[in-house]
């Protein structure tokens, strides 16, 4: 019996091995196809977001430079930008459901590349070819490096795909690598928040590290929510799991706090510094979180991991060169008009504005007489006439200074 059944057993094993070999390339090709779909959705989303933000900025600038009394939200350009912004965010959101987290996050460099190209194309100043190349050589080099880094990221990105079901996300959430990572991240976040709030450590690295740590949790929850929605659309309902709503609440909360710290950073530092340093720190933290939570690099060989890291470094350098070439905004110091100040008399007849003193300070209250300044900058002097008692024929001056004795 054993000898008679052995050929049939060997035939079944051969058929199973053949089927496994035939199925494996299909699975790999399908996973690479999902990577490509997710990467294209992310690139499309970031391109549309960049165009949308520039359209809204153009709407604000156009209204500020004209005498149009309308508000910005009453213009068609601003609403077109808002529509494109929502469309781009939906594209980026859906990309997390197809490709690994560590592949999607670095592709945000596309928005920086698109903003640089839009700024060069729609520049209003006229330059000679030599001046133009000299002025924008860093932007050209940065765009080239960022494109090369993006290509390496897509080619050598992680190829791990897992159905975002409630059971899988819960299993990852209670795994010891992610719990250890969360413990370290919470400790670092609390220390940074203590130095930022209590010690007034308003350094750009401190603020953007807070943003990066919050952003790493945001992208982890975004991938979980987007993946569970896609699985539900495919027929396997996942919206009845409590983990879906936990991830949804965490996503909204971390996104709000992240936007709050970004707003505080934008008030203190230049936008180009925030863009470059924030991209580097946020991408690094998000890749670390994705590798810990979703195990993106499990099963990847050393060559793919090294080439992926090289693509990240090249993209970092490209974004740094692009943002370094941007013009820094010069703060405008407004003047104070005396007639615009409540409760204060105007010392001029027609309400002429009083300019601040020409010093590198913001003390507008001092009116100093400086002999080296032109006559137009010297402060107005008012005649002071002491009141003389007993003189009836003298008309009263407009300004009087009453001298009182110590007895009075």
Secondary structure, 3 states (H helix, E strand, C coil): CHHHHHHHHHHHHHHHHHHHHHHHHHHHHHHHHHHHHHHHHHHHHHHHHHHHHHHHHHHHHHHHCCCCCCCHHHCHHHHHHHHHHHHHHHHHHHHCCCCCHHHHHHHHHHHHHHHHHHHHHCCCCCCCHHHHHHHHHHHHHHHHHHHHHHHHHHHCCCCCCCCCCHHHHHHHHCCHHHHHHHHHHHHHHHHHHHHHHCCCCCCHHHHHHHHHHHHHHHHHHHHHHHHHHHHHHCCCCCCCCHHHHHHHHHHHHHHHHHHHHHHHHHHHCCHHHHHHHHHHHHHHHHHHHHHHHCCCCCCCCHHHHHHHHHHHHHHHHHHHHHHHCCCCCCCCCCCECHHHCCCCCCCCCCCCCECCCCCCCCCCCCCCCCCCCCHHHCCCCCCCEECCCCCCCCCCCCCEECCCCCCC
